Amino acid sequence: MTPVTAIENRYSMMARWHESIFPVCEELNVAYVAFSPMANGFLTGAYNPNTKFEGSQDYRANMPQYTEEGYAKAKDLLDMLEEMSSAKNCTKAQLSLAWMICKKPYIVPIPGSRKLERLKANFEAGNVILTPEEIAAIDAKLDTMEFAVFGGHSAKK
């Protein structure tokens, strides 16, 4: 038998459907490697339905969060990120990563980046501290929102 030390799944403020397995991660001391922690760039606030994604390998133009309807559903989340990131003196991307990093010690976000300045900015998310109360408030707000996001589905409970 081979022990499991980590699992990898999509996870972000917009994609929380695997949170039901967190107790198992805690019980078995298994890391949760979170891919697409910024919802394919959506949580950076840098893109909207009018964004022209370039290149044959950039498939974000077809993702539900970048449609008019998907963007409208997530506008409250972007507004919350803007308000909180201003208060914390960080970017929306850094705040969304900090939420994950401060939420559970076993969550390891792996944001993709093609540019050195973004890599450095993402690294700085480790310096953004969110209290348990702030994380609970974010989660409570997220619980009231419904998103159209790529990969969206529900985990069986």
Residue frames as a rotation matrix with the C-alpha (Angstrom) as fourth column:
MET 1
0.585 0.811 0.000 0.00
0.811 -0.585 0.000 0.00
0.000 0.000 -1.000 0.00
THR 2
-0.512 -0.719 0.470 1.29
0.727 -0.654 -0.209 3.45
0.457 0.235 0.858 -0.93
PRO 3
-0.165 0.462 -0.871 0.43
0.765 -0.497 -0.408 6.37
-0.622 -0.734 -0.272 1.33
VAL 4
0.325 0.334 0.885 -1.23
0.785 -0.618 -0.055 9.45
0.528 0.712 -0.463 -0.15
THR 5
-0.419 -0.545 -0.726 0.55
0.845 -0.526 -0.093 12.68
-0.332 -0.653 0.681 0.71
ALA 6
-0.689 0.203 -0.696 -1.31
-0.263 -0.964 -0.020 15.11
-0.675 0.169 0.718 -1.56
ILE 7
-0.010 0.696 0.718 -4.33
0.881 0.346 -0.323 15.45
-0.473 0.629 -0.616 -3.78
GLU 8
-0.904 -0.280 -0.323 -4.83
0.093 -0.867 0.489 18.02
-0.417 0.412 0.810 -6.51
ASN 9
-0.066 0.926 0.371 -8.13
0.987 0.115 -0.113 19.62
-0.147 0.359 -0.922 -7.47
ARG 10
-0.342 0.118 0.932 -9.49
0.354 -0.903 0.244 22.90
0.870 0.413 0.267 -8.75
TYR 11
0.168 0.428 -0.888 -10.10
0.984 -0.121 0.128 25.29
-0.052 -0.896 -0.442 -5.85
SER 12
-0.808 -0.328 0.490 -10.77
0.342 -0.938 -0.065 29.01
0.481 0.115 0.869 -5.62
MET 13
-0.821 0.555 -0.133 -13.26
-0.215 -0.517 -0.829 31.42
-0.528 -0.652 0.544 -4.12
MET 14
-0.146 0.774 -0.616 -15.48
-0.983 -0.183 0.004 30.53
-0.110 0.606 0.788 -7.10
ALA 15
0.199 0.116 -0.973 -14.84
-0.465 0.885 0.010 26.78
0.863 0.451 0.230 -7.03
ARG 16
-0.438 -0.307 0.845 -15.36
-0.892 0.032 -0.450 25.46
0.112 -0.951 -0.288 -3.50
TRP 17
0.485 0.819 -0.306 -17.17
-0.779 0.564 0.274 22.22
0.397 0.106 0.912 -4.33
HIS 18
0.191 -0.467 -0.864 -14.39
0.161 0.883 -0.442 20.00
0.968 -0.055 0.243 -2.94
GLU 19
-0.341 -0.311 0.887 -14.41
-0.742 -0.490 -0.457 21.55
0.577 -0.814 -0.063 0.56
SER 20
0.699 0.674 0.236 -16.36
-0.687 0.543 0.483 18.50
0.197 -0.500 0.843 1.71
ILE 21
0.700 -0.493 -0.517 -13.11
0.366 0.869 -0.334 16.50
0.614 0.045 0.788 1.58
PHE 22
0.109 -0.681 0.724 -11.20
-0.519 -0.660 -0.543 18.90
0.848 -0.317 -0.425 3.85
PRO 23
0.569 0.097 0.817 -11.93
-0.811 0.234 0.537 16.85
-0.139 -0.967 0.212 6.99
VAL 24
0.957 -0.257 0.135 -10.31
0.277 0.948 -0.159 13.83
-0.087 0.189 0.978 5.32
CYS 25
0.385 -0.852 0.355 -7.25
0.151 -0.322 -0.935 15.91
0.911 0.413 0.005 4.43
GLU 26
0.177 -0.267 0.947 -7.01
-0.852 -0.523 0.012 16.97
0.493 -0.809 -0.320 8.07
GLU 27
0.798 0.224 0.559 -7.54
-0.522 0.721 0.456 13.48
-0.301 -0.656 0.692 9.45
LEU 28
0.844 -0.439 0.307 -4.99
0.511 0.833 -0.213 11.84
-0.162 0.337 0.928 7.13
ASN 29
0.281 -0.750 -0.599 -2.54
0.001 -0.624 0.782 14.76
-0.960 -0.220 -0.174 7.03
VAL 30
-0.060 -0.177 0.982 -2.87
0.945 0.306 0.113 15.05
-0.321 0.935 0.149 3.25
ALA 31
-0.686 -0.238 -0.687 -2.03
0.058 -0.960 0.275 18.25
-0.725 0.149 0.672 1.35
TYR 32
0.445 0.808 0.386 -4.63
0.662 -0.006 -0.750 19.79
-0.603 0.590 -0.537 -0.94
VAL 33
-0.724 -0.686 -0.072 -2.87
0.393 -0.496 0.774 21.20
-0.567 0.532 0.629 -4.01
ALA 34
0.289 0.921 -0.260 -5.22
0.397 -0.363 -0.843 23.81
-0.871 0.140 -0.471 -5.43
PHE 35
-0.726 -0.491 0.481 -4.97
0.637 -0.217 0.740 24.44
-0.259 0.843 0.471 -9.15
SER 36
-0.361 0.504 0.785 -6.59
0.514 -0.594 0.618 27.45
0.778 0.627 -0.044 -10.80
PRO 37
-0.378 0.188 -0.907 -6.74
0.910 -0.107 -0.401 29.32
-0.173 -0.976 -0.131 -7.47
MET 38
-0.693 0.153 -0.704 -7.68
-0.080 -0.987 -0.137 32.54
-0.717 -0.038 0.697 -9.26
ALA 39
0.248 0.902 0.352 -10.42
0.267 0.286 -0.920 30.97
-0.931 0.323 -0.170 -11.39
ASN 40
0.101 -0.335 0.937 -8.39
0.983 0.176 -0.043 31.15
-0.151 0.926 0.347 -14.59
GLY 41
-0.762 -0.574 0.300 -7.46
0.601 -0.799 -0.003 34.76
0.242 0.178 0.954 -13.88
PHE 42
0.106 0.903 0.416 -10.98
0.520 -0.407 0.751 35.97
0.847 0.137 -0.513 -13.10
LEU 43
0.702 0.237 -0.672 -10.22
0.711 -0.181 0.679 36.77
0.039 -0.955 -0.295 -9.45
THR 44
-0.473 -0.874 -0.116 -7.40
0.860 -0.486 0.158 39.10
-0.195 -0.025 0.981 -10.50
GLY 45
0.337 0.695 -0.635 -10.06
0.402 -0.716 -0.571 41.49
-0.851 -0.063 -0.521 -11.79
ALA 46
-0.509 -0.685 -0.522 -7.96
-0.195 -0.498 0.845 42.02
-0.838 0.532 0.120 -14.92
TYR 47
-0.990 0.138 0.041 -10.40
0.087 0.345 0.935 40.38
0.115 0.928 -0.353 -17.34
ASN 48
-0.349 0.934 -0.073 -14.05
-0.365 -0.208 -0.907 40.82
-0.863 -0.290 0.414 -18.28
PRO 49
0.334 0.561 0.758 -16.44
0.430 0.625 -0.652 39.72
-0.839 0.544 -0.032 -21.05
ASN 50
0.961 0.028 -0.273 -14.89
-0.203 -0.598 -0.775 42.27
-0.186 0.801 -0.570 -23.42
THR 51
0.106 -0.987 0.118 -11.37
-0.583 0.034 0.812 40.89
-0.806 -0.154 -0.572 -23.01
LYS 52
0.791 0.003 -0.612 -9.88
-0.560 0.404 -0.723 39.53
0.245 0.915 0.321 -26.22
PHE 53
0.434 -0.643 0.631 -7.85
-0.273 0.574 0.772 36.49
-0.859 -0.507 0.074 -25.20
GLU 54
0.491 -0.346 -0.799 -5.14
-0.869 -0.138 -0.475 35.80
0.054 0.928 -0.369 -27.73
GLY 55
-0.600 -0.799 -0.035 -3.43
-0.800 0.599 0.039 32.68
-0.010 0.052 -0.999 -28.87
SER 56
-0.038 0.600 -0.799 -4.79
-0.558 0.651 0.515 29.29
0.829 0.466 0.310 -29.80
GLN 57
-0.474 -0.203 -0.857 -3.91
0.452 0.779 -0.435 27.85
0.756 -0.593 -0.277 -26.40
ASP 58
-0.980 0.190 0.052 -5.81
-0.153 -0.568 -0.809 30.49
-0.124 -0.801 0.586 -24.38
TYR 59
-0.624 0.770 -0.135 -9.24
0.486 0.518 0.704 28.94
0.612 0.374 -0.697 -23.93
ARG 60
-0.789 0.296 -0.538 -10.57
0.442 -0.335 -0.832 31.46
-0.427 -0.894 0.133 -21.38
ALA 61
-0.823 0.501 -0.268 -12.81
-0.568 -0.710 0.416 33.16
0.018 0.495 0.869 -23.96
ASN 62
-0.277 0.730 -0.625 -15.04
-0.273 0.564 0.780 30.09
0.921 0.387 0.043 -23.80
MET 63
-0.792 -0.055 -0.608 -15.21
0.519 0.465 -0.717 29.89
0.322 -0.883 -0.340 -20.00
PRO 64
0.134 0.991 0.002 -18.53
0.832 -0.113 0.544 30.71
0.539 -0.072 -0.839 -18.30
GLN 65
0.195 -0.058 -0.979 -17.05
0.808 -0.556 0.194 33.28
-0.556 -0.829 -0.061 -15.93
TYR 66
-0.751 -0.538 -0.383 -16.11
0.218 -0.750 0.625 35.45
-0.623 0.386 0.680 -18.93
THR 67
-0.424 0.722 0.546 -19.60
0.767 -0.034 0.641 35.54
0.481 0.691 -0.540 -20.44
GLU 68
-0.481 0.338 0.809 -21.85
-0.328 -0.925 0.192 38.51
0.814 -0.173 0.555 -19.72
GLU 69
0.598 0.799 -0.063 -24.05
-0.289 0.288 0.913 36.33
0.748 -0.527 0.403 -17.49
GLY 70
0.454 -0.501 -0.737 -21.14
0.755 0.655 0.020 34.70
0.473 -0.565 0.676 -15.64
TYR 71
-0.633 -0.707 0.315 -19.43
0.474 -0.676 -0.565 38.03
0.613 -0.208 0.763 -15.09
ALA 72
-0.140 0.681 0.719 -22.65
-0.495 -0.677 0.545 39.57
0.858 -0.280 0.432 -13.76
LYS 73
0.746 0.426 -0.511 -23.05
0.144 0.647 0.749 36.67
0.650 -0.632 0.422 -11.29
ALA 74
0.259 -0.762 -0.593 -19.54
0.943 0.333 -0.015 37.24
0.209 -0.555 0.805 -9.95
LYS 75
0.054 -0.233 0.971 -19.57
0.217 -0.946 -0.239 41.04
0.975 0.224 -0.001 -9.86
ASP 76
0.852 0.289 0.436 -20.33
-0.344 -0.318 0.883 41.10
0.394 -0.903 -0.171 -6.11
LEU 77
0.755 -0.644 -0.121 -17.29
0.610 0.624 0.489 38.90
-0.239 -0.443 0.864 -5.52
LEU 78
-0.037 -0.791 0.610 -15.04
0.836 -0.359 -0.415 41.25
0.547 0.495 0.675 -7.50
ASP 79
0.347 0.237 0.908 -16.45
-0.175 -0.934 0.310 44.20
0.921 -0.266 -0.283 -5.53
MET 80
0.999 -0.002 0.052 -15.73
-0.050 0.247 0.968 42.38
-0.014 -0.969 0.246 -2.24
LEU 81
0.416 -0.906 0.075 -12.19
0.907 0.419 0.037 41.60
-0.065 0.053 0.996 -3.40
GLU 82
0.020 -0.376 0.926 -11.65
0.466 -0.816 -0.341 45.23
0.885 0.439 0.159 -4.39
GLU 83
0.667 0.328 0.669 -12.82
-0.375 -0.628 0.682 46.51
0.644 -0.705 -0.296 -1.01
MET 84
0.960 -0.278 0.039 -10.81
0.112 0.509 0.853 43.98
-0.257 -0.814 0.520 1.02
SER 85
0.314 -0.899 0.306 -7.65
0.937 0.241 -0.253 44.22
0.153 0.366 0.918 -1.08
SER 86
0.206 -0.195 0.959 -7.68
0.096 -0.971 -0.218 48.00
0.974 0.137 -0.182 -0.70
ALA 87
0.839 0.182 0.512 -7.99
-0.467 -0.243 0.850 47.63
0.279 -0.953 -0.119 3.07
LYS 88
0.811 -0.546 0.212 -5.16
0.303 0.701 0.646 45.07
-0.501 -0.459 0.733 3.13
ASN 89
0.430 -0.643 -0.635 -2.99
-0.720 -0.668 0.189 47.06
-0.545 0.376 -0.750 0.70
CYS 90
-0.568 -0.546 0.616 -2.68
-0.028 0.761 0.648 44.15
-0.822 0.351 -0.448 -1.72
THR 91
-0.741 0.321 -0.590 -4.04
-0.651 -0.128 0.748 43.06
0.164 0.939 0.304 -5.09
LYS 92
0.368 0.924 0.103 -7.23
-0.928 0.372 -0.021 41.09
-0.058 -0.087 0.994 -5.64
ALA 93
0.441 -0.289 -0.850 -5.09
-0.279 0.856 -0.435 38.15
0.853 0.429 0.297 -6.76
GLN 94
-0.664 -0.747 0.030 -3.00
-0.213 0.151 -0.965 38.31
0.716 -0.648 -0.260 -3.58
LEU 95
-0.418 0.586 0.694 -6.13
-0.898 -0.148 -0.415 38.46
-0.140 -0.797 0.588 -1.44
SER 96
0.627 0.694 -0.354 -7.68
-0.744 0.668 -0.008 35.44
0.231 0.268 0.935 -3.15
LEU 97
0.103 -0.680 -0.726 -4.45
-0.022 0.728 -0.685 33.47
0.994 0.087 0.060 -2.62
ALA 98
-0.772 -0.402 0.492 -4.13
-0.441 -0.218 -0.871 34.67
0.457 -0.889 -0.009 0.98
TRP 99
0.159 0.916 0.369 -7.69
-0.986 0.126 0.112 33.50
0.056 -0.381 0.923 1.69
MET 100
0.739 0.100 -0.666 -6.62
-0.267 0.951 -0.153 30.02
0.618 0.292 0.730 0.68
ILE 101
-0.211 -0.943 -0.258 -3.23
0.060 0.251 -0.966 30.06
0.976 -0.219 0.004 2.41
CYS 102
-0.756 -0.062 0.652 -4.65
-0.582 -0.393 -0.712 31.39
0.301 -0.917 0.261 5.70
LYS 103
0.232 0.973 -0.017 -7.75
-0.882 0.218 0.417 29.17
0.410 -0.082 0.909 5.56
LYS 104
0.979 0.043 0.197 -6.12
-0.117 0.917 0.381 25.78
-0.165 -0.396 0.903 6.02
PRO 105
0.271 -0.962 -0.022 -2.44
-0.665 -0.203 0.718 24.93
-0.696 -0.180 -0.695 6.56
TYR 106
-0.245 -0.365 0.898 -2.57
0.243 0.874 0.421 22.01
-0.939 0.321 -0.125 4.15
ILE 107
0.801 0.516 0.305 -3.85
0.441 -0.162 -0.883 24.00
-0.406 0.841 -0.357 1.14
VAL 108
-0.321 -0.927 -0.193 -1.10
0.301 -0.293 0.907 24.74
-0.898 0.233 0.374 -1.37
PRO 109
0.752 0.615 -0.238 -2.25
-0.010 -0.350 -0.937 26.98
-0.659 0.706 -0.257 -4.24
ILE 110
-0.336 -0.841 0.425 -0.44
0.570 0.178 0.802 26.65
-0.750 0.511 0.420 -7.56
PRO 111
0.627 0.557 -0.546 -1.27
-0.057 -0.665 -0.744 29.73
-0.777 0.498 -0.385 -9.64
GLY 112
0.288 -0.493 0.821 -0.06
0.933 0.338 -0.124 29.58
-0.217 0.802 0.557 -13.20
SER 113
0.692 -0.105 -0.715 2.01
-0.099 -0.994 0.050 32.44
-0.715 0.036 -0.698 -14.51
ARG 114
0.632 -0.481 0.608 4.01
0.770 0.297 -0.565 33.21
0.091 0.824 0.558 -17.62
LYS 115
0.400 -0.439 0.805 5.53
0.056 -0.865 -0.499 36.45
0.915 0.244 -0.321 -16.36
LEU 116
-0.435 -0.721 -0.539 8.13
0.623 0.191 -0.759 37.00
0.650 -0.666 0.366 -13.66
GLU 117
-0.819 0.130 0.559 6.35
-0.384 -0.849 -0.364 40.06
0.427 -0.513 0.745 -12.21
ARG 118
0.282 0.959 -0.009 3.18
-0.696 0.211 0.687 38.00
0.661 -0.188 0.727 -11.67
LEU 119
0.270 -0.281 -0.921 5.17
0.435 0.889 -0.143 35.23
0.859 -0.362 0.362 -10.05
LYS 120
-0.793 -0.609 -0.028 6.70
0.343 -0.408 -0.846 37.75
0.503 -0.680 0.533 -7.64
ALA 121
-0.496 0.689 0.528 3.30
-0.737 -0.656 0.163 39.33
0.459 -0.308 0.834 -6.93
ASN 122
0.482 0.677 -0.556 1.76
-0.291 0.723 0.627 35.91
0.826 -0.141 0.545 -6.25
PHE 123
-0.197 -0.668 -0.718 4.61
0.589 0.505 -0.631 35.10
0.784 -0.547 0.294 -3.88
GLU 124
-0.871 -0.161 0.464 3.79
-0.172 -0.786 -0.594 38.23
0.460 -0.597 0.657 -1.87
ALA 125
0.169 0.985 -0.027 0.34
-0.423 0.097 0.901 36.80
0.890 -0.141 0.434 -1.11
GLY 126
0.116 -0.219 -0.969 2.11
0.669 0.738 -0.086 34.91
0.734 -0.638 0.232 1.69
ASN 127
-0.867 -0.479 -0.139 2.58
0.439 -0.600 -0.668 38.25
0.237 -0.640 0.731 3.45
VAL 128
-0.412 0.823 0.392 -1.16
-0.594 -0.569 0.569 39.06
0.691 0.002 0.723 3.45
ILE 129
-0.983 0.043 -0.181 -2.61
0.167 0.625 -0.763 37.93
0.081 -0.780 -0.621 6.77
LEU 130
-0.182 0.975 0.129 -6.29
-0.494 -0.204 0.845 37.16
0.850 0.091 0.518 7.14
THR 131
-0.693 0.003 0.721 -7.69
-0.704 0.215 -0.677 36.37
-0.157 -0.977 -0.147 10.57
PRO 132
-0.895 0.433 0.112 -9.99
0.436 0.900 0.003 33.41
-0.100 0.051 -0.994 11.14
GLU 133
-0.122 0.879 -0.460 -12.81
0.373 -0.389 -0.842 35.94
-0.920 -0.275 -0.280 11.54
GLU 134
-0.187 -0.009 -0.982 -12.01
-0.736 -0.662 0.146 37.54
-0.651 0.750 0.117 8.17
ILE 135
-0.947 -0.171 -0.273 -11.90
-0.309 0.720 0.622 34.14
0.090 0.673 -0.734 6.48
ALA 136
-0.627 0.779 0.020 -15.23
0.646 0.534 -0.545 33.19
-0.435 -0.329 -0.838 8.08
ALA 137
0.009 0.631 -0.776 -16.74
-0.096 -0.772 -0.628 36.48
-0.995 0.080 0.054 6.86
ILE 138
-0.531 -0.258 -0.807 -15.47
-0.811 -0.123 0.573 35.84
-0.247 0.958 -0.144 3.33
ASP 139
-0.989 0.145 -0.037 -16.80
0.132 0.960 0.247 32.28
0.071 0.240 -0.968 3.39
ALA 140
-0.357 0.911 -0.208 -20.18
0.500 -0.001 -0.866 33.48
-0.789 -0.413 -0.455 4.67
LYS 141
-0.001 0.303 -0.953 -20.38
-0.590 -0.770 -0.244 35.97
-0.808 0.562 0.179 1.81
LEU 142
-0.767 -0.345 -0.541 -19.29
-0.642 0.419 0.642 33.32
0.005 0.840 -0.542 -0.72
ASP 143
-0.848 0.482 0.222 -22.02
0.375 0.840 -0.391 31.03
-0.375 -0.249 -0.893 0.62
THR 144
0.042 0.908 -0.417 -24.60
0.141 -0.418 -0.897 33.57
-0.989 -0.021 -0.146 -0.59
MET 145
-0.037 -0.164 -0.986 -23.20
-0.840 -0.530 0.120 33.71
-0.542 0.832 -0.118 -4.12
GLU 146
0.542 0.168 0.824 -23.69
0.292 0.881 -0.372 31.49
-0.788 0.442 0.428 -7.13
PHE 147
-0.110 -0.712 -0.693 -21.08
-0.597 -0.511 0.619 31.43
-0.795 0.482 -0.369 -9.88
ALA 148
0.988 0.141 0.062 -20.87
-0.025 0.543 -0.840 30.32
-0.152 0.828 0.540 -13.47
VAL 149
0.268 -0.963 -0.013 -17.31
-0.849 -0.242 0.469 29.04
-0.455 -0.115 -0.883 -13.51
PHE 150
0.163 -0.312 -0.936 -15.28
-0.752 0.575 -0.323 26.64
0.639 0.756 -0.141 -15.62
GLY 151
-0.688 -0.445 -0.573 -15.30
-0.096 0.838 -0.536 23.12
0.719 -0.314 -0.619 -14.18
GLY 152
-0.553 0.481 0.680 -18.30
-0.831 -0.381 -0.406 23.86
0.064 -0.789 0.611 -11.97
HIS 153
-0.007 0.601 -0.800 -19.98
-0.097 0.795 0.598 20.89
0.995 0.082 0.053 -10.38
SER 154
0.442 0.231 0.867 -20.86
-0.859 -0.169 0.483 19.65
0.258 -0.958 0.124 -6.93
ALA 155
-0.730 -0.639 -0.241 -18.90
-0.477 0.730 -0.491 17.13
0.490 -0.243 -0.837 -4.88
LYS 156
0.228 0.790 -0.570 -20.95
0.046 0.576 0.816 14.33
0.973 -0.212 0.095 -3.41
LYS 157
-0.260 -0.272 0.926 -21.38
-0.843 -0.403 -0.355 14.73
0.470 -0.874 -0.125 0.32
